[in-house]
Amino acid sequence: MTDTELDMPIIEMAVPMPGFPAHRQFVLVRLNDEGLLYAFTSIDDPELRFLVAPPEPFFPDYAPEIENEVFAALNTKDPDRLLLMVVITAGVNETTANLLAPIVVDRDSRRAMQVVLNGSNMPVRAIMRKDY
């Protein structure tokens, strides 16, 4: 399914993001040419958007264990088809990434959910390098 106005694939939240139960459909809007920063934007309310990025360029060792319930909710079995995005908080002095609760997207079905990695000791505010 594609949003015809934006001509972008619609990402359907299998489980709504915490605090946003009414928002189930989002698009990823690229914010820079390198493709490292995106706005995860609600279709119903374009004012609702989250700054997100793939974790690899910033946190190369980040490889969270995804639980079976997540695979079931996304209707997938192939971990290689999952796209991880971390939610970013841009601050004046530092920019942080929430490594505890990544957004997991199945590339094939475009179903997604934000996953809280219980018991992982991942930080909610991991400081990102300034060179991005």
N, C-alpha and C positions, 0 to 999 in steps of 0.2 A: 504494500500500500504506500502511495506517495502523496504528499501534500502538493496539490497541483499548483498552488500559488508559489510555493517555495521550491518546488521540484526537488524535494529531499525525502529520503525514506523516513517514514514515521516509526518511531520507537514506542512500542506499547508496554507500559509498566505492568508486569504480571502481578506485582504487589505495589500499591502506591508508596511513594516516598514518605517517610515519617513526617507528620505534620502537614501533608498535602494530599489528603485522601481523595479530593475531587479531580486531581490532575493525573490523567493516565496516559496521555499521548504527548510525546516530546519529539523535537527534531534536534540534531546536532548541527550547529551553525559554526563553521570554521571562522576563527577570529584573526588568524595570521597565515601568511603564505607557507610557513614551515609545517603547518598542520598540527602544531603542538597544543594550541589552546582552542577550546570550543565553548560555545554557550549552549548548554543543555536547556532548551527553551520549550516551555509549555505551549501547545497549540491553542488551548482554550484561553490562555492568558499570557500573551507574549511578554508581559512585564515580569512574569515569573521565569527566571532563568538562573542557572547555576553555572559558574565557571568551572570547567572540567578539563582534564588533560590525561593522556595515556601516561601511566607511571614510569614506563621504561626509561625515557631519557633523563628523568630526574632521580629515580630510585631504581637503578639497574638490578639490585638484588631483591626487589619486591616480588614475591611469588606466593601470594596467600593461598592457603588450602581452601578450596571451594567445597562446601558440604553437599551431600547427595540431595538434600531438600531443594537446593538452588537449581540443580540440574533438572529435578522434577518440575519445579515451578516454571522453568523456562522451556520445558519440553525438549531437552537436548541431552545427549550423552557424551558429546565430543568436546573435551576441554580446549582443544585447539581452535574451536570455532567461537570461543568466548572472547569478547573485547572487554578489558577492564578500563574504567575511567575513574580517576580520583577527583573529588570535589576540592576546589581550590578557594582559599580565602586570601584575597589580595589586600595587603596592609601597606601603610605608609613606610614602615621600617622593615617589615619582613612579609614574605608571602609563604603561606603554609598549605599543606595538602593533608586531607583527611585519609590516612592509610587504614584506619579502623573500619571504615564503612564505604568501600568502593561501589560504584555502579557497575553491575555486570550485565553485558548485552550479548545475546546470542546473535551472531552475525547473519545466520540464515533466517530465523523466524522474526528477528528484530524485536524479540521480547526481552524485557530488562527488569532488573530489580536492584535496589540498594541493599547490600549485604553487610550486616554487622558481624565482624569476625570475632565472635566470642572466644575468650580465653587466648587470644593471640598476642596480647601485649603490644599491639600496633598503636602508634600514636594517632590522636585525632588531629594534632597540629604538628606535622613534621615540616621543619623549615626547608624551603626549596632554595636551590642555588640561585644566585643573582644573575647568572649569565643567560637566563631565558627571559 
